[in-house]
Amino acid sequence: MRWDAVGRIFLHVKRANSIARRYFVTNGFDGALTMLGLMVGFSLSDNIAIPVAITACLGAAIALCMSGLSSAYLSETAERKRELNKLEAALLADLSESDHARATTVVPVMVALVNGLSPLIISLIIITPLWLAKLGIQLSFSPFLLAIFIALFLIFLLGVMLGRLSQEFWLWTGLRTLAIGGVTVGIIYLFSR
C-alpha cells in the first residue's frame, strides 16, 4: 500500500473521531456507573472480602469491555458496509480495492477498541483502592469509599469532556453527570434498606 493511500485512509479514520469520542464517553460512563454501583453495594454490605470484590469488579469490567468491543465492531462494520454498498450503487462501480473500502475495515476496529477499552480502563482506575488494600497498604478511608469518590470524580470528568465537546460550560455539564452519579447512589441506598 502506498503512503498516499495510507494518508487517505487516515482521513477516513480522522472523520470517525467524533464517533469514537461518543463511544468513549458513553461506554466510559457505563463503566464508571457500573463500578460506582458495585462499590456502593459492597460498602452497604457486611464484611465483603476485598478479593471477592476485586473479582466481581474485574468480571464486570471484562464483560463491559467484551460487550463494547463486539457490539461496536459489529454495528460499525454493518454501517460502513452499508455506506460502501450505497456508494457503489450510486457510482455503478466496484470499490472493493478503494481507500474507502480499506477504511471500511480499519474504522470499525478503531471504534471497537475505543468502545471496549474505555469502560475497562475506567473500571481499573476505580478499583485501584481495592488493590492497594489487598496489598496491605494503609488507606485513610475504606477502599470502597475511596473507590466511590474516584468513580464520582471520573463521572464528573466525563461530563467536563462532554461540555468541551458541545461547547457548553464545562462545570455545568460536569455537575450534571455528577448528579446522575449521585442519583444512582441514592437509588441503590434506598433499595438496599
Stockholm file with secondary structure:
# STOCKHOLM 1.0

chainA/1-193         MRWDAVGRIFLHVKRANSIARRYFVTNGFDGALTMLGLMVGFSLSDNIAIPVAITACLGAAIALCMSGLSSAYLSETAERKRELNKLEAALLADLSESDHARATTVVPVMVALVNGLSPLIISLIIITPLWLAKLGIQLSFSPFLLAIFIALFLIFLLGVMLGRLSQEFWLWTGLRTLAIGGVTVGIIYLFSR
#=GR chainA/1-193 SS CCHHHHHHHHHHHHHTHHHHHHHHHHHHHHHHHHHHHHHHHHHHSSSCCHHHHHHHHHHHHHHHHHHHHHHHHHHHHHHHHHHHHHHHHHHTSCCTTSHHHHHHHHHHHHHHHHHHHHHHHHHHHHTHHHHHHHTTCCCSSCHHHHHHHHHHHHHHHHHHHHHHHHTSCHHHHHHHHHHHHHHHHHHHHHHHC
#=GC SS_cons         CCHHHHHHHHHHHHHTHHHHHHHHHHHHHHHHHHHHHHHHHHHHSSSCCHHHHHHHHHHHHHHHHHHHHHHHHHHHHHHHHHHHHHHHHHHTSCCTTSHHHHHHHHHHHHHHHHHHHHHHHHHHHHTHHHHHHHTTCCCSSCHHHHHHHHHHHHHHHHHHHHHHHHTSCHHHHHHHHHHHHHHHHHHHHHHHC
//
